[in-house]
Amino acid sequence: MTSLYSRYRDQYVRQHMQPLYDAFGADPYTKDKTMTRLTPEQINALPDSVIREVVTEYDATLVSLGDRDGISTDQVRKEAADAFRTELCRQTAVSRTPKEPDDLPNTYVVGFAIDPQYDLVALIRKKRGPKFNVGKLNGAGGHVKIGESPVGAMRREGLEEMGLLLPGSGQWQQFHYERRDDGVKLYFYAAAVAGLDTRLRTMTDEEVVCLPIQGLLRDLADIAGVDNYKDNNRLSKLGDPGSDYVYNLGYLVLMAYSFLKNPQHGYVEG
């Protein structure tokens, strides 16, 4: 016989699913609120802390009923997180389209997650993409999908590549835009993430690393042959094939870091 605690927990999960589903299934993923890329494996890999970050309130009645059945508060929260994952898998299986949306031609996002307290930046060793990018450290990112906003694409890529969930507007903030002569459009984002090194996870075959920003910029300055890592003109031309870093990483990380320190000084280029 199902206990009152179990019945109430299932009811509680159904009533509180919307914030979690909105974080994954609505915009920023696709305009028609379908999930096309988040798999059950990715959902089940979400840690309890991520679930609690979105579902910010655990019902006192649920805790009380669990206590009556001899279930600790920690166990109640763990079981609730498991139930949320199960329900999210069920809902997204219903809403998932049979085919992923196509990439929006020549439109990309790149994002730098930065811990402003400890001056750390998250980078990914890329195994795919343009030839200049393969094998190099760069920010998270990729194609914008048809029906997806650039900031929505950035949230998706941050989750898919780094396990970094930043729900809500304003967490990924655009600090730069480039439109190249070949028609490629690049949207650059930065996010201030406290405790960054404890929140990152390698989600694919592309390794995620967390590096001190000042040390990174000094390395880039040495490779570029300049004394001052703020020499953006030289750093932007960094192209040493033996370098660990994508050629424009120096000035982009510096811009992202400066933007987060002084967001009123935004950078936008046509």
VOVEX-71201 format. One line per 2 residues: number of its first residue (from 1); their letters; for each residue y, x negated, z negated of C-alpha. Coordinates in steps of 0.5 Angstrom, whole numbers. Each point is the difference from the previous one (the first is absolute). Example, Ala and Ser with C-alpha at 12.3 -4.5 7.8 and 13.67 -1.06 7.14 Angstrom:
BEGIN
1> as> -9,-25,-16 ~ 7,-2,2
//
This chain:
BEGIN
1> mt> 0,0,0 ~ 7,-3,2
3> sl> 4,-1,-6 ~ 7,3,-1
5> ys> 3,-8,1 ~ -3,-1,7
7> ry> 2,7,2 ~ 7,-1,-2
9> rd> 0,-7,3 ~ -2,2,7
11> qy> 5,6,-1 ~ 5,-5,-2
13> vr> -1,-5,6 ~ 1,6,5
15> qh> 6,2,-3 ~ 3,-8,0
17> mq> -2,-2,6 ~ 6,1,4
19> pl> 4,-6,-2 ~ -6,-5,2
21> yd> -2,4,6 ~ 8,-1,2
23> af> 0,-7,-1 ~ -6,-1,5
25> ga> -1,6,4 ~ 7,2,2
27> dp> 6,-4,2 ~ 0,-6,1
29> yt> -7,1,3 ~ 1,5,6
31> kd> 5,6,1 ~ -6,5,0
33> kt> -2,-3,-7 ~ -7,-2,3
35> mt> -3,-6,-3 ~ -3,-5,6
37> rl> 0,-7,-3 ~ -2,1,-7
39> tp> -8,0,-1 ~ -4,2,-6
41> eq> -1,-7,-1 ~ 7,-1,-1
43> in> 1,6,-5 ~ -6,-2,-4
45> al> 3,-7,-1 ~ 6,2,-3
47> pd> 1,-2,-7 ~ 1,5,-6
49> sv> 7,-3,-1 ~ 2,2,7
51> ir> -2,7,-1 ~ 4,0,-6
53> ev> 6,-3,3 ~ 0,7,5
55> vt> -3,5,-5 ~ 5,-2,-6
57> ey> -2,5,-5 ~ -7,1,-3
59> da> -1,7,-3 ~ 0,0,-8
61> tl> -5,6,1 ~ -5,-4,4
63> vs> 1,-6,-5 ~ -1,5,-6
65> lg> -6,3,3 ~ -3,-7,2
67> dr> 1,-2,-8 ~ -4,7,-2
69> dg> -6,-2,4 ~ 0,-8,-2
71> is> 4,-3,6 ~ 5,-5,-1
73> td> 7,1,3 ~ -2,-6,4
75> qv> -6,3,3 ~ 4,6,1
77> rk> 5,-3,4 ~ -6,-4,4
79> ea> -4,6,1 ~ 7,4,3
81> ad> 1,-6,4 ~ -7,0,3
83> af> 1,8,1 ~ 7,-2,4
85> rt> -4,-5,5 ~ -5,5,1
87> el> 5,6,2 ~ 4,-5,4
89> cr> -6,-2,4 ~ -2,8,1
91> qt> 7,2,2 ~ 1,-6,5
93> av> -7,1,3 ~ 3,7,2
95> sr> 6,-2,2 ~ -2,-7,4
97> tp> 1,1,7 ~ -6,-3,4
99> ke> 5,-5,4 ~ 5,-4,-3
101> pd> 7,0,3 ~ 2,-5,5
103> dl> 4,-5,-1 ~ 8,1,1
105> pn> 1,-5,6 ~ 4,-6,-2
107> ty> 2,2,-7 ~ -2,-4,-6
109> vv> 1,-1,-8 ~ 0,-6,-4
111> gf> 1,1,-8 ~ 1,-5,-5
113> ai> -2,2,-7 ~ 3,-4,-5
115> dp> 0,-1,-8 ~ 8,-1,-1
117> qy> -2,-2,-8 ~ -4,-6,2
119> dl> 2,-1,7 ~ -7,1,3
121> va> -1,3,7 ~ -7,3,3
123> li> -2,-3,7 ~ -6,1,4
125> rk> -4,-5,4 ~ 0,4,7
127> kr> -7,0,4 ~ 3,5,5
129> gp> 6,1,4 ~ 5,-4,5
131> kf> -3,-7,1 ~ 6,-3,-4
133> nv> -2,4,-6 ~ -8,-2,0
135> gk> -2,-4,-6 ~ 7,0,-3
137> ln> 3,3,-6 ~ 5,6,1
139> ga> 2,6,-3 ~ -5,6,0
141> gg> 1,5,6 ~ -2,2,7
143> hv> 1,5,5 ~ 4,7,-1
145> ki> -5,6,2 ~ 3,6,4
147> ge> 2,5,-5 ~ 2,-5,-5
149> sp> 6,-2,-3 ~ 2,-8,0
151> vg> 0,1,-8 ~ -6,4,0
153> am> -4,-6,4 ~ 3,-5,-5
155> rr> -3,4,-6 ~ -7,1,4
157> eg> 0,-7,2 ~ 1,-2,-8
159> le> -5,4,-2 ~ -5,-2,5
161> em> 1,-8,0 ~ 2,-1,-7
163> gl> -2,6,-4 ~ 7,1,-2
165> ll> 2,7,-1 ~ 7,2,0
167> pg> 1,7,0 ~ 6,4,1
169> sg> 7,-2,4 ~ 4,-6,-1
171> qw> -6,-5,-3 ~ -1,-3,7
173> qq> 8,-2,2 ~ 2,-2,7
175> fh> 4,-6,0 ~ -1,-2,7
177> ye> -1,2,7 ~ -1,-4,7
179> rr> 0,3,7 ~ -3,-6,5
181> dd> 2,-1,7 ~ -8,2,2
183> gv> 2,7,-4 ~ -4,-1,-6
185> kl> 3,3,-6 ~ -1,-3,-7
187> yf> 1,3,-7 ~ 0,-4,-6
189> ya> 0,3,-7 ~ 0,-3,-7
191> aa> -3,3,-6 ~ 2,-2,-7
193> va> -7,0,-4 ~ -1,-2,-7
195> gl> -6,-3,-2 ~ -1,-2,7
197> dt> -6,-5,-1 ~ -4,5,-4
199> rl> 1,6,5 ~ -2,-4,6
201> rt> -7,1,3 ~ -4,-3,7
203> mt> -2,6,3 ~ -2,-2,7
205> de> -2,-7,3 ~ 7,-2,-1
207> ev> 1,-4,-6 ~ 6,2,-4
209> vc> 4,-5,-4 ~ 5,0,-5
211> lp> 5,-6,0 ~ 6,-3,-4
213> iq> 6,2,5 ~ 4,-7,-1
215> gl> -6,-4,1 ~ -1,3,6
217> lr> 7,0,3 ~ 0,-8,-2
219> dl> -7,-1,4 ~ 3,4,6
221> ad> 7,-4,-1 ~ -5,-7,0
223> ia> -3,2,7 ~ 6,2,3
225> gv> 3,-7,-2 ~ 6,3,-3
227> dn> 3,-1,-7 ~ 2,7,-2
229> yk> -5,5,1 ~ 6,5,1
231> dn> 1,-3,7 ~ -2,6,3
233> nr> 1,-2,7 ~ -5,-6,-1
235> ls> -5,4,-4 ~ 0,6,6
237> kl> -2,-5,5 ~ -6,-3,-4
239> gd> -6,0,4 ~ -4,-6,-2
241> pg> -7,2,2 ~ -3,-4,-6
243> sd> 4,4,-5 ~ -3,6,-4
245> yv> 5,4,1 ~ 3,5,6
247> yn> 6,-3,3 ~ 5,5,-3
249> lg> -3,0,-7 ~ 6,-4,-3
251> yl> 6,4,2 ~ -4,7,-1
253> vl> -2,-2,-7 ~ 7,-2,-2
255> ma> 3,6,3 ~ -5,5,-4
257> ys> 1,-4,-6 ~ 8,0,0
259> fl> 0,7,2 ~ -4,2,-6
261> kn> 4,-4,-4 ~ 7,3,3
263> pq> -3,7,4 ~ 8,2,2
265> hg> -1,-6,4 ~ -4,3,5
267> yv> -2,-4,7 ~ -1,4,6
269> eg> 0,-2,7 ~ 0,3,7
//
